[in-house]
Amino acid sequence: MALPLDSYSFATPATLEEALSILGADRSARPFAGGTDLMVLLEAGHLPPGRFVNLWGLPGLRGIHALEDAVAIGALTTYTDLRGSHVIARQYPMLVHAAAETGGVATQNRGTIGGNIANASPAADTPPTLLAYDAELELQSLSGTRRVPYHRFHTGYKKMELAPGEIIRRILLPRRGDGWRDHYRKVGTRRAQAISKVCLAGSIRTEEGIVREVRIAFGSVAPVVLRCAAAEKALTGRSLNPSVIADAQAALATDIAPIDDLRSTARYRLRVAQNLLAEFLNGAKTPG
């Protein structure tokens, strides 16, 4: 049962500085952006009472900007914004693919990439792509800004390296050289508007048939989205033949920790993750 609305208080600051002041003064206050997850929790009666700070529409937190060594994405940038960006489509195509897989049109128009990160769901669609692209987060509070590599941000289920009074300001995607090939695949109960059972984001660079660099990230197979270090190590410096791909699949079993839940089983998730990895690697063998 949903709590009465007077169990909540809402602040709608006009500026980022005002928002940070509110969050800094009341460390129990919680920021929100598009509100797509908040409304679901509210209707289900699972939203704890308290104070919420509306960041939607604050200047400086939305938009995609090309920097010298990176592309910066404001935390309030929506999935629709990502889908319409030529810069993102050209340089980071998996992120466009992931944005298109997230909910329906209404969710894509309102949901934000910063909210997707801060919601800290291991089944979220965009975070695996951010891991594969070596993303960095810029965090801001009244004390100033700091940067955290995204692979260090999620420290446990629904736990993050985000201090009280601090928000995600923007996401930084480093520019890459030529020769990378990307692969994104989400497996769900149906083809659209489904929470993922397993989600893979992979990026690989080969030279003369040898793997020089590879990034493998999965969602829905552990308490957090994660990079698969053992599988990456099994591939680096080797050719993509069936034996090496089998080694990477075996190593993947040590990287991930799937569970049984309402959507699937641990055994199914492991098998699907290994199959998705083989699909990615076999595709990388063909001429680009």
Backbone as CSV, one residue per row, in Angstrom:
resi,resn,N_x,N_y,N_z,CA_x,CA_y,CA_z,C_x,C_y,C_z
1,MET,0.841,-1.195,0.000,0.000,0.000,0.000,0.878,1.248,0.000
2,ALA,0.546,2.188,-0.868,1.318,3.416,-0.966,1.111,4.278,0.272
3,LEU,2.172,4.932,0.723,2.080,5.849,1.851,1.380,7.129,1.413
4,PRO,0.718,7.849,2.335,0.118,9.135,1.962,1.189,10.111,1.526
5,LEU,0.812,11.011,0.614,1.793,11.931,0.046,2.398,12.878,1.081
6,ASP,1.678,13.106,2.199,2.264,13.989,3.203,3.385,13.302,3.991
7,SER,3.696,12.044,3.616,4.868,11.373,4.182,6.151,11.837,3.498
8,TYR,5.990,12.601,2.418,7.145,13.039,1.625,7.160,14.554,1.535
9,SER,8.363,15.089,1.423,8.508,16.508,1.097,9.416,16.618,-0.116
10,PHE,9.108,17.596,-0.960,9.835,17.746,-2.215,10.364,19.164,-2.341
11,ALA,11.603,19.263,-2.763,12.212,20.556,-3.046,12.547,20.615,-4.528
12,THR,12.264,21.762,-5.154,12.577,21.957,-6.573,13.464,23.185,-6.702
13,PRO,14.772,23.005,-6.525,15.688,24.151,-6.609,15.774,24.697,-8.022
14,ALA,16.135,25.961,-8.126,16.238,26.614,-9.437,17.626,26.492,-10.032
15,THR,18.623,26.233,-9.200,19.999,26.154,-9.680,20.687,24.934,-9.067
16,LEU,21.782,24.545,-9.694,22.571,23.439,-9.158,23.143,23.799,-7.793
17,GLU,23.578,25.036,-7.628,24.137,25.465,-6.345,23.098,25.340,-5.233
18,GLU,21.850,25.711,-5.526,20.787,25.593,-4.532,20.521,24.128,-4.202
19,ALA,20.530,23.277,-5.225,20.310,21.844,-5.002,21.394,21.255,-4.111
20,LEU,22.647,21.608,-4.385,23.757,21.092,-3.587,23.697,21.619,-2.162
21,SER,23.215,22.828,-1.987,23.072,23.390,-0.640,22.028,22.618,0.156
22,ILE,20.918,22.296,-0.480,19.872,21.522,0.202,20.398,20.141,0.575
23,LEU,21.056,19.477,-0.370,21.575,18.137,-0.119,22.695,18.158,0.914
24,GLY,23.487,19.232,0.911,24.561,19.335,1.886,24.056,19.597,3.293
25,ALA,22.952,20.348,3.400,22.397,20.673,4.716,21.599,19.526,5.308
26,ASP,20.979,18.727,4.450,20.166,17.590,4.909,20.701,16.329,4.252
27,ARG,21.585,15.627,4.947,22.247,14.466,4.358,21.294,13.294,4.130
28,SER,20.086,13.347,4.694,19.112,12.278,4.439,18.272,12.548,3.199
29,ALA,18.348,13.775,2.651,17.590,14.111,1.444,18.133,13.337,0.255
30,ARG,17.239,12.957,-0.651,17.629,12.131,-1.789,17.298,12.846,-3.100
31,PRO,18.277,12.983,-3.978,18.012,13.625,-5.273,17.316,12.667,-6.228
32,PHE,16.551,13.217,-7.152,15.992,12.413,-8.236,15.926,13.264,-9.491
33,ALA,15.845,12.592,-10.630,15.887,13.299,-11.918,14.582,13.067,-12.682
34,GLY,14.588,12.101,-13.620,13.383,11.851,-14.403,12.241,11.271,-13.595
35,GLY,12.567,10.593,-12.506,11.530,10.054,-11.622,10.912,8.753,-12.082
36,THR,11.468,8.109,-13.121,10.840,6.891,-13.642,10.893,5.746,-12.628
37,ASP,11.987,5.618,-11.907,12.071,4.578,-10.877,11.332,5.005,-9.613
38,LEU,11.420,6.279,-9.272,10.755,6.786,-8.078,9.244,6.563,-8.135
39,MET,8.633,6.803,-9.268,7.185,6.656,-9.387,6.758,5.195,-9.259
40,VAL,7.567,4.298,-9.772,7.256,2.871,-9.631,7.274,2.475,-8.159
41,LEU,8.303,2.915,-7.433,8.402,2.608,-6.008,7.259,3.245,-5.224
42,LEU,6.899,4.466,-5.572,5.810,5.157,-4.883,4.491,4.411,-5.050
43,GLU,4.171,4.035,-6.285,2.916,3.336,-6.552,2.863,1.970,-5.875
44,ALA,4.044,1.326,-5.759,4.099,-0.001,-5.148,4.137,0.055,-3.623
45,GLY,4.255,1.262,-3.055,4.335,1.399,-1.613,5.692,1.073,-1.041
46,HIS,6.728,1.111,-1.893,8.081,0.761,-1.457,9.008,1.968,-1.342
47,LEU,8.473,3.176,-1.519,9.309,4.369,-1.438,9.344,4.849,0.009
48,PRO,10.518,4.818,0.646,10.600,5.257,2.042,10.230,6.733,2.166
49,PRO,9.589,7.111,3.269,9.253,8.532,3.456,10.512,9.367,3.629
50,GLY,10.405,10.649,3.347,11.559,11.522,3.504,11.505,12.695,2.552
51,ARG,12.644,13.347,2.395,12.738,14.540,1.561,13.424,14.201,0.252
52,PHE,12.871,14.694,-0.841,13.410,14.428,-2.161,13.690,15.759,-2.867
53,VAL,14.805,15.783,-3.588,15.244,17.004,-4.262,15.193,16.774,-5.767
54,ASN,14.383,17.572,-6.449,14.156,17.427,-7.880,15.262,18.132,-8.674
55,LEU,16.049,17.338,-9.401,17.134,17.898,-10.219,16.710,18.157,-11.662
56,TRP,15.541,17.677,-12.036,15.104,17.770,-13.430,15.094,19.227,-13.908
57,GLY,15.718,19.456,-15.024,15.704,20.782,-15.627,16.782,21.727,-15.137
58,LEU,17.645,21.282,-14.213,18.684,22.188,-13.733,19.696,22.477,-14.847
59,PRO,20.051,23.733,-15.043,21.027,24.081,-16.085,22.382,23.424,-15.821
60,GLY,23.018,23.005,-16.898,24.372,22.474,-16.797,24.475,20.984,-16.554
61,LEU,23.343,20.310,-16.366,23.395,18.878,-16.095,22.899,18.031,-17.269
62,ARG,22.567,18.661,-18.382,22.050,17.909,-19.522,22.795,18.305,-20.785
63,GLY,23.038,17.319,-21.631,23.680,17.606,-22.902,24.921,16.774,-23.121
64,ILE,25.346,16.715,-24.380,26.503,15.931,-24.806,27.513,16.884,-25.426
65,HIS,28.738,16.861,-24.893,29.737,17.840,-25.321,31.051,17.135,-25.656
66,ALA,31.612,17.468,-26.811,32.889,16.909,-27.231,34.021,17.697,-26.606
67,LEU,34.883,17.018,-25.854,36.077,17.602,-25.274,37.290,17.116,-26.059
68,GLU,38.458,17.603,-25.718,39.659,17.228,-26.466,39.960,15.733,-26.348
69,ASP,39.838,15.182,-25.148,40.215,13.793,-24.925,39.060,12.894,-24.532
70,ALA,37.832,13.428,-24.538,36.679,12.638,-24.099,35.401,13.265,-24.628
71,VAL,34.315,12.532,-24.484,32.978,13.076,-24.718,32.267,13.093,-23.376
72,ALA,31.735,14.252,-22.995,31.084,14.425,-21.702,29.569,14.358,-21.880
73,ILE,28.930,13.555,-21.040,27.475,13.393,-21.080,26.912,13.859,-19.748
74,GLY,26.103,14.903,-19.767,25.483,15.385,-18.539,24.585,14.331,-17.917
75,ALA,24.524,14.305,-16.596,23.777,13.262,-15.899,22.288,13.276,-16.227
76,LEU,21.746,14.431,-16.587,20.317,14.518,-16.913,20.031,14.264,-18.390
77,THR,21.017,13.861,-19.132,20.807,13.496,-20.541,19.905,12.283,-20.611
78,THR,18.862,12.357,-21.419,17.888,11.273,-21.488,18.315,10.209,-22.498
79,TYR,17.636,9.081,-22.433,17.880,8.025,-23.416,17.551,8.516,-24.821
80,THR,16.514,9.329,-24.934,16.165,9.893,-26.244,17.274,10.806,-26.750
81,ASP,17.867,11.594,-25.869,19.007,12.431,-26.252,20.150,11.573,-26.786
82,LEU,20.447,10.476,-26.084,21.532,9.592,-26.507,21.244,8.987,-27.873
83,ARG,20.012,8.579,-28.081,19.649,7.951,-29.356,19.766,8.936,-30.512
84,GLY,19.587,10.219,-30.220,19.624,11.218,-31.287,20.975,11.855,-31.499
85,SER,21.979,11.425,-30.735,23.294,12.060,-30.832,24.156,11.398,-31.900
86,HIS,24.602,12.184,-32.880,25.487,11.652,-33.921,26.862,11.332,-33.346
87,VAL,27.311,12.116,-32.371,28.619,11.871,-31.751,28.619,10.527,-31.037
88,ILE,27.587,10.255,-30.251,27.503,8.991,-29.525,27.338,7.829,-30.503
89,ALA,26.506,8.002,-31.503,26.284,6.919,-32.473,27.563,6.562,-33.211
90,ARG,28.375,7.551,-33.514,29.594,7.311,-34.288,30.707,6.726,-33.419
91,GLN,30.864,7.207,-32.204,32.011,6.816,-31.385,31.697,5.773,-30.311
92,TYR,30.442,5.737,-29.854,30.076,4.827,-28.767,28.728,4.170,-29.083
93,PRO,28.678,3.399,-30.162,27.389,2.890,-30.644,26.658,1.970,-29.663
94,MET,27.390,1.272,-28.800,26.698,0.396,-27.842,25.801,1.190,-26.904
95,LEU,26.187,2.423,-26.595,25.376,3.243,-25.698,24.047,3.620,-26.349
96,VAL,24.070,3.878,-27.645,22.828,4.140,-28.376,21.948,2.903,-28.378
97,HIS,22.559,1.754,-28.613,21.824,0.488,-28.617,21.180,0.252,-27.257
98,ALA,21.935,0.453,-26.184,21.415,0.246,-24.837,20.272,1.205,-24.521
99,ALA,20.400,2.468,-24.946,19.346,3.449,-24.715,18.059,3.036,-25.409
100,ALA,18.191,2.460,-26.607,17.015,2.013,-27.350,16.352,0.804,-26.699
101,GLU,17.103,0.051,-25.901,16.576,-1.136,-25.234,15.912,-0.815,-23.898
102,THR,16.037,0.430,-23.442,15.563,0.800,-22.112,14.113,1.256,-22.160
103,GLY,13.200,0.411,-21.684,11.797,0.787,-21.585,11.165,1.168,-22.899
104,GLY,10.065,1.913,-22.807,9.365,2.403,-23.984,9.680,3.866,-24.229
105,VAL,8.950,4.472,-25.152,9.225,5.855,-25.553,9.095,6.811,-24.377
106,ALA,8.061,6.636,-23.544,7.855,7.545,-22.415,9.032,7.492,-21.448
107,THR,9.516,6.291,-21.169,10.667,6.134,-20.280,11.910,6.736,-20.905
108,GLN,12.104,6.536,-22.201,13.284,7.080,-22.869,13.255,8.609,-22.913
109,ASN,12.075,9.196,-22.986,11.965,10.654,-22.999,12.246,11.277,-21.637
110,ARG,12.007,10.523,-20.589,12.109,11.063,-19.235,13.301,10.504,-18.449
111,GLY,13.625,9.240,-18.666,14.705,8.612,-17.918,16.059,9.171,-18.297
112,THR,16.968,9.246,-17.329,18.279,9.861,-17.542,19.389,8.845,-17.314
113,ILE,20.523,9.097,-17.947,21.659,8.189,-17.786,22.214,8.268,-16.364
114,GLY,22.207,9.467,-15.775,22.662,9.582,-14.398,21.763,8.825,-13.436
115,GLY,20.460,8.885,-13.674,19.529,8.140,-12.835,19.695,6.644,-12.990
116,ASN,19.980,6.198,-14.224,20.203,4.781,-14.470,21.412,4.271,-13.688
117,ILE,22.445,5.113,-13.594,23.640,4.749,-12.830,23.341,4.759,-11.329
118,ALA,22.715,5.850,-10.853,22.491,6.010,-9.415,21.450,5.042,-8.868
119,ASN,20.567,4.554,-9.720,19.610,3.543,-9.261,20.315,2.250,-8.875
120,ALA,21.508,2.049,-9.448,22.414,0.961,-9.052,21.807,-0.429,-9.207
121,SER,21.007,-0.621,-10.248,20.476,-1.951,-10.513,21.487,-2.756,-11.329
122,PRO,21.778,-3.983,-10.935,22.693,-4.804,-11.739,22.097,-5.208,-13.082
123,ALA,20.774,-4.979,-13.260,20.111,-5.323,-14.514,19.931,-4.127,-15.435
124,ALA,20.497,-2.970,-15.077,20.341,-1.775,-15.899,20.997,-1.960,-17.268
125,ASP,20.467,-1.286,-18.272,20.903,-1.513,-19.659,22.153,-0.732,-20.053
126,THR,22.284,0.524,-19.604,23.423,1.323,-20.064,24.731,1.066,-19.303
127,PRO,24.721,0.721,-18.014,25.997,0.571,-17.294,27.002,-0.404,-17.901
128,PRO,26.612,-1.574,-18.435,27.655,-2.420,-19.038,28.412,-1.728,-20.168
129,THR,27.719,-0.901,-20.941,28.417,-0.199,-22.027,29.401,0.817,-21.470
130,LEU,29.053,1.462,-20.361,29.969,2.431,-19.752,31.224,1.743,-19.249
131,LEU,31.082,0.541,-18.705,32.252,-0.223,-18.285,33.132,-0.581,-19.477
132,ALA,32.507,-1.030,-20.559,33.275,-1.419,-21.746,33.975,-0.234,-22.387
133,TYR,33.443,0.963,-22.193,34.057,2.166,-22.754,34.978,2.876,-21.754
134,ASP,35.292,2.232,-20.625,36.205,2.811,-19.621,35.733,4.178,-19.146
135,ALA,34.450,4.297,-18.862,33.878,5.581,-18.457,34.404,6.030,-17.100
136,GLU,34.335,7.336,-16.906,34.688,7.957,-15.635,33.519,8.851,-15.222
137,LEU,33.227,8.901,-13.920,32.143,9.740,-13.425,32.715,10.981,-12.758
138,GLU,32.095,12.111,-13.031,32.428,13.336,-12.325,31.339,13.577,-11.289
139,LEU,31.726,13.598,-10.023,30.802,13.774,-8.909,30.971,15.171,-8.334
140,GLN,29.861,15.750,-7.861,29.937,17.115,-7.350,29.154,17.264,-6.054
141,SER,29.702,18.042,-5.149,29.049,18.415,-3.901,29.437,19.849,-3.587
142,LEU,29.027,20.341,-2.424,29.421,21.689,-2.028,30.932,21.814,-1.887
143,SER,31.601,20.684,-1.644,33.050,20.697,-1.449,33.826,20.784,-2.757
144,GLY,33.139,20.572,-3.886,33.815,20.604,-5.180,33.512,19.367,-5.991
145,THR,34.360,19.091,-6.972,34.153,17.948,-7.859,35.300,16.957,-7.708
146,ARG,35.004,15.711,-8.008,36.031,14.677,-8.054,35.623,13.675,-9.116
147,ARG,36.596,12.902,-9.590,36.338,11.906,-10.613,36.607,10.509,-10.073
148,VAL,35.751,9.576,-10.482,35.861,8.184,-10.057,35.739,7.302,-11.296
149,PRO,36.689,6.405,-11.534,36.512,5.446,-12.635,35.229,4.655,-12.414
150,TYR,34.456,4.489,-13.451,33.154,3.845,-13.268,33.278,2.420,-12.734
151,HIS,34.341,1.729,-13.070,34.464,0.344,-12.606,34.629,0.266,-11.085
152,ARG,34.906,1.399,-10.429,35.019,1.417,-8.967,33.784,1.987,-8.285
153,PHE,32.808,2.443,-9.046,31.689,3.202,-8.474,30.710,2.312,-7.715
154,HIS,30.326,1.191,-8.286,29.378,0.284,-7.621,30.166,-0.654,-6.712
155,THR,29.939,-0.549,-5.416,30.707,-1.320,-4.442,29.958,-2.523,-3.894
156,GLY,28.675,-2.660,-4.210,27.843,-3.773,-3.762,26.432,-3.524,-4.230
157,TYR,25.526,-4.457,-3.935,24.148,-4.300,-4.398,23.554,-3.007,-3.826
158,LYS,23.188,-2.086,-4.726,22.610,-0.789,-4.376,23.559,0.069,-3.525
159,LYS,24.857,-0.228,-3.596,25.845,0.557,-2.868,26.792,1.214,-3.857
160,MET,27.136,2.478,-3.567,27.952,3.242,-4.505,28.969,4.092,-3.767
161,GLU,30.010,4.483,-4.477,30.966,5.434,-3.941,30.443,6.841,-4.192
162,LEU,29.369,7.153,-3.480,28.714,8.446,-3.608,28.474,8.965,-2.198
163,ALA,29.160,10.028,-1.828,29.082,10.549,-0.466,27.757,11.276,-0.242
164,PRO,27.305,11.389,1.008,26.118,12.197,1.292,26.298,13.617,0.765
165,GLY,25.254,14.138,0.150,25.327,15.477,-0.414,25.978,15.563,-1.774
166,GLU,26.354,14.425,-2.343,27.065,14.391,-3.622,26.159,13.846,-4.712
167,ILE,26.290,14.378,-5.919,25.513,13.908,-7.062,26.450,13.581,-8.221
168,ILE,25.931,12.803,-9.163,26.638,12.577,-10.426,26.394,13.789,-11.313
169,ARG,27.459,14.447,-11.723,27.316,15.633,-12.583,27.380,15.261,-14.061
170,ARG,28.355,14.435,-14.437,28.459,14.026,-15.825,29.278,12.750,-15.942
171,ILE,29.169,12.132,-17.110,29.887,10.907,-17.440,30.876,11.245,-18.536
172,LEU,32.105,10.793,-18.380,33.162,11.082,-19.354,33.566,9.784,-20.049
173,LEU,33.454,9.768,-21.364,33.853,8.622,-22.177,35.139,8.980,-22.914
174,PRO,36.256,8.325,-22.591,37.516,8.659,-23.262,37.453,8.331,-24.748
175,ARG,38.117,9.123,-25.538,38.177,8.860,-26.968,39.059,7.634,-27.216
176,ARG,38.723,6.894,-28.252,39.458,5.677,-28.583,40.093,5.811,-29.958
177,GLY,41.131,5.024,-30.165,41.736,4.971,-31.487,40.911,4.120,-32.433
178,ASP,41.436,3.899,-33.625,40.738,3.099,-34.624,40.902,1.606,-34.331
179,GLY,40.065,0.823,-34.973,40.222,-0.622,-34.928,39.379,-1.354,-33.902
180,TRP,38.583,-0.643,-33.124,37.735,-1.291,-32.132,36.446,-1.794,-32.772
181,ARG,35.987,-2.948,-32.299,34.696,-3.484,-32.720,33.842,-3.726,-31.482
182,ASP,32.594,-3.279,-31.537,31.694,-3.338,-30.393,30.565,-4.336,-30.621
183,HIS,30.066,-4.869,-29.509,28.944,-5.811,-29.575,28.097,-5.649,-28.320
184,TYR,26.803,-5.398,-28.499,25.878,-5.275,-27.364,24.723,-6.247,-27.565
185,ARG,24.395,-6.958,-26.515,23.280,-7.917,-26.614,22.588,-8.026,-25.263
186,LYS,21.290,-7.868,-25.284,20.460,-8.012,-24.086,19.497,-9.169,-24.292
187,VAL,19.403,-10.042,-23.298,18.472,-11.160,-23.343,17.426,-10.941,-22.258
188,GLY,16.162,-10.889,-22.667,15.060,-10.708,-21.727,13.925,-11.655,-22.038
189,THR,12.859,-11.549,-21.270,11.712,-12.431,-21.468,11.039,-12.181,-22.805
190,ARG,11.076,-10.932,-23.265,10.504,-10.572,-24.562,11.443,-9.599,-25.246
191,ARG,11.132,-9.214,-26.457,12.058,-8.422,-27.255,12.073,-6.951,-26.876
192,ALA,11.026,-6.462,-26.213,10.962,-5.034,-25.889,10.444,-4.836,-24.472
193,GLN,10.882,-3.736,-23.844,10.416,-3.324,-22.527,10.512,-4.459,-21.507
194,ALA,11.639,-5.125,-21.486,11.868,-6.213,-20.540,13.107,-5.929,-19.712
195,ILE,13.073,-6.343,-18.443,14.266,-6.292,-17.607,15.184,-7.424,-18.038
196,SER,16.465,-7.127,-18.156,17.378,-8.117,-18.729,17.598,-9.298,-17.794
197,LYS,17.712,-10.486,-18.409,18.170,-11.675,-17.694,19.689,-11.741,-17.743
198,VAL,20.244,-11.352,-18.882,21.685,-11.242,-19.068,21.919,-10.138,-20.092
199,CYS,22.949,-9.335,-19.880,23.267,-8.254,-20.811,24.781,-8.186,-20.991
200,LEU,25.239,-8.182,-22.231,26.667,-8.143,-22.551,27.010,-6.888,-23.335
201,ALA,28.094,-6.243,-22.948,28.702,-5.185,-23.751,30.165,-5.561,-23.941
202,GLY,30.573,-5.733,-25.190,31.938,-6.141,-25.479,32.586,-5.243,-26.505
203,SER,33.874,-4.955,-26.310,34.632,-4.146,-27.260,36.013,-4.772,-27.402
204,ILE,36.471,-4.895,-28.640,37.717,-5.634,-28.879,38.518,-4.980,-29.996
205,ARG,39.830,-5.033,-29.855,40.733,-4.532,-30.897,41.758,-5.621,-31.203
206,THR,41.812,-6.015,-32.472,42.745,-7.054,-32.894,43.710,-6.502,-33.940
207,GLU,44.877,-7.135,-34.021,45.862,-6.827,-35.062,46.385,-8.146,-35.603
208,GLU,46.211,-8.335,-36.916,46.670,-9.553,-37.580,46.159,-10.806,-36.871
209,GLY,44.910,-10.731,-36.459,44.258,-11.885,-35.846,44.545,-12.078,-34.366
210,ILE,45.349,-11.214,-33.761,45.695,-11.330,-32.348,44.931,-10.276,-31.544
211,VAL,44.366,-10.690,-30.420,43.639,-9.763,-29.551,44.647,-8.875,-28.824
212,ARG,44.591,-7.576,-29.095,45.475,-6.630,-28.424,44.820,-6.014,-27.185
213,GLU,43.535,-5.696,-27.291,42.789,-5.148,-26.152,41.362,-5.668,-26.226
214,VAL,40.762,-5.899,-25.064,39.381,-6.358,-25.043,38.728,-5.897,-23.745
215,ARG,37.471,-5.510,-23.857,36.663,-5.113,-22.703,35.387,-5.955,-22.733
216,ILE,35.114,-6.651,-21.641,33.917,-7.495,-21.547,33.178,-7.104,-20.278
217,ALA,31.944,-6.673,-20.420,31.144,-6.259,-19.269,29.776,-6.928,-19.339
218,PHE,29.263,-7.307,-18.176,27.972,-7.981,-18.092,27.085,-7.310,-17.050
219,GLY,25.784,-7.367,-17.293,24.778,-7.000,-16.308,23.902,-8.191,-16.006
220,SER,23.278,-8.178,-14.836,22.344,-9.220,-14.374,23.014,-10.549,-14.038
221,VAL,24.328,-10.540,-13.808,25.014,-11.797,-13.490,25.806,-11.700,-12.187
222,ALA,25.561,-10.634,-11.412,26.280,-10.415,-10.156,25.535,-9.308,-9.402
223,PRO,25.908,-9.035,-8.151,25.243,-7.950,-7.422,25.432,-6.574,-8.044
224,VAL,26.453,-6.436,-8.892,26.714,-5.174,-9.593,27.018,-5.495,-11.052
225,VAL,26.906,-4.504,-11.914,27.435,-4.677,-13.267,28.946,-4.796,-13.142
226,LEU,29.569,-5.602,-13.995,30.998,-5.846,-13.773,31.772,-6.097,-15.053
227,ARG,33.065,-5.761,-14.994,34.028,-6.133,-16.011,34.529,-7.529,-15.706
228,CYS,34.820,-8.282,-16.741,35.204,-9.687,-16.583,36.702,-9.826,-16.826
229,ALA,37.483,-9.626,-15.769,38.934,-9.567,-15.882,39.539,-10.900,-16.294
230,ALA,39.025,-12.001,-15.756,39.595,-13.314,-16.078,39.366,-13.663,-17.548
231,ALA,38.177,-13.398,-18.044,37.884,-13.673,-19.452,38.729,-12.784,-20.360
232,GLU,38.903,-11.516,-19.990,39.736,-10.610,-20.783,41.188,-11.107,-20.817
233,LYS,41.691,-11.554,-19.674,43.068,-12.042,-19.608,43.250,-13.295,-20.457
234,ALA,42.223,-14.152,-20.490,42.301,-15.389,-21.275,42.378,-15.116,-22.771
235,LEU,41.968,-13.926,-23.191,41.938,-13.582,-24.615,43.124,-12.734,-25.069
236,THR,43.624,-11.881,-24.201,44.639,-10.899,-24.594,45.937,-11.568,-25.051
237,GLY,46.390,-11.160,-26.242,47.618,-11.698,-26.808,47.454,-13.018,-27.536
238,ARG,46.214,-13.443,-27.744,45.965,-14.742,-28.376,45.052,-14.564,-29.587
239,SER,45.041,-15.549,-30.468,44.178,-15.508,-31.639,42.804,-16.058,-31.273
240,LEU,41.788,-15.607,-32.005,40.424,-16.013,-31.701,40.079,-17.338,-32.385
241,ASN,40.668,-18.419,-31.890,40.313,-19.743,-32.396,39.378,-20.420,-31.398
242,PRO,38.752,-21.544,-31.767,37.778,-22.191,-30.876,38.331,-22.535,-29.498
243,SER,39.604,-22.957,-29.430,40.188,-23.303,-28.140,40.299,-22.089,-27.220
244,VAL,40.724,-20.959,-27.778,40.869,-19.744,-26.976,39.498,-19.232,-26.527
245,ILE,38.518,-19.284,-27.414,37.162,-18.857,-27.045,36.621,-19.746,-25.923
246,ALA,36.884,-21.055,-25.994,36.463,-21.961,-24.922,37.155,-21.609,-23.606
247,ASP,38.432,-21.229,-23.672,39.149,-20.810,-22.463,38.500,-19.563,-21.855
248,ALA,38.110,-18.633,-22.705,37.469,-17.417,-22.216,36.111,-17.730,-21.591
249,GLN,35.369,-18.655,-22.194,34.086,-19.049,-21.622,34.271,-19.688,-20.248
250,ALA,35.296,-20.511,-20.109,35.573,-21.132,-18.813,35.981,-20.084,-17.780
251,ALA,36.811,-19.134,-18.204,37.240,-18.070,-17.289,36.061,-17.212,-16.852
252,LEU,35.090,-17.038,-17.739,33.922,-16.220,-17.409,33.186,-16.768,-16.189
253,ALA,33.202,-18.074,-16.021,32.507,-18.690,-14.886,33.117,-18.259,-13.557
254,THR,34.371,-17.813,-13.565,34.997,-17.319,-12.337,34.773,-15.822,-12.151
255,ASP,34.391,-15.131,-13.226,34.165,-13.682,-13.150,32.792,-13.340,-12.583
256,ILE,31.778,-14.102,-12.978,30.403,-13.724,-12.678,29.838,-14.572,-11.546
257,ALA,28.774,-14.076,-10.940,28.138,-14.777,-9.821,26.627,-14.679,-9.948
258,PRO,26.036,-15.321,-10.965,24.586,-15.231,-11.162,23.825,-15.917,-10.038
259,ILE,22.557,-15.523,-9.887,21.704,-16.094,-8.847,20.384,-16.564,-9.453
260,ASP,19.666,-17.374,-8.706,18.290,-17.710,-9.045,17.384,-16.586,-8.551
261,ASP,16.477,-16.123,-9.396,15.471,-15.164,-8.950,14.207,-15.356,-9.772
262,LEU,13.278,-14.402,-9.685,11.992,-14.546,-10.366,12.131,-14.565,-11.880
263,ARG,13.175,-13.942,-12.408,13.312,-13.828,-13.855,14.060,-14.991,-14.483
264,SER,14.937,-15.662,-13.705,15.748,-16.707,-14.306,16.476,-17.499,-13.227
265,THR,17.340,-18.432,-13.673,18.139,-19.228,-12.753,19.621,-18.934,-12.969
266,ALA,20.417,-19.243,-11.960,21.855,-19.030,-12.069,22.439,-19.869,-13.197
267,ARG,21.994,-21.110,-13.311,22.513,-22.003,-14.355,22.211,-21.455,-15.743
268,TYR,20.991,-20.979,-15.939,20.608,-20.408,-17.227,21.456,-19.179,-17.540
269,ARG,21.616,-18.302,-16.557,22.368,-17.066,-16.782,23.821,-17.356,-17.152
270,LEU,24.440,-18.322,-16.488,25.821,-18.656,-16.819,25.917,-19.176,-18.238
271,ARG,25.025,-20.062,-18.608,25.066,-20.637,-19.962,24.837,-19.562,-21.017
272,VAL,23.858,-18.688,-20.783,23.573,-17.621,-21.745,24.750,-16.653,-21.826
273,ALA,25.339,-16.306,-20.684,26.490,-15.394,-20.690,27.635,-15.986,-21.503
274,GLN,27.891,-17.273,-21.343,28.968,-17.911,-22.103,28.638,-17.955,-23.592
275,ASN,27.378,-18.181,-23.921,26.971,-18.175,-25.327,27.089,-16.781,-25.945
276,LEU,26.711,-15.753,-25.176,26.828,-14.385,-25.679,28.293,-14.003,-25.892
277,LEU,29.147,-14.462,-24.999,30.575,-14.190,-25.154,31.102,-14.830,-26.439
278,ALA,30.719,-16.090,-26.692,31.158,-16.763,-27.919,30.614,-16.048,-29.153
279,GLU,29.368,-15.583,-29.091,28.778,-14.844,-30.214,29.581,-13.580,-30.503
280,PHE,29.931,-12.850,-29.468,30.739,-11.630,-29.607,32.098,-11.938,-30.223
281,LEU,32.787,-12.954,-29.721,34.142,-13.253,-30.171,34.142,-13.838,-31.578
282,ASN,33.193,-14.677,-31.894,33.121,-15.238,-33.254,32.810,-14.125,-34.261
283,GLY,31.988,-13.175,-33.878,31.710,-12.042,-34.762,32.927,-11.178,-35.002
284,ALA,33.810,-11.113,-33.975,35.017,-10.294,-34.111,36.029,-10.912,-35.070
285,LYS,35.861,-12.183,-35.403,36.797,-12.845,-36.325,36.508,-12.481,-37.768
286,THR,35.278,-12.041,-38.052,34.913,-11.733,-39.424,35.423,-10.347,-39.794
287,PRO,35.673,-10.086,-41.069,36.153,-8.760,-41.482,35.165,-7.675,-41.081
288,GLY,35.665,-6.558,-40.537,34.818,-5.478,-40.084,34.404,-4.545,-41.222
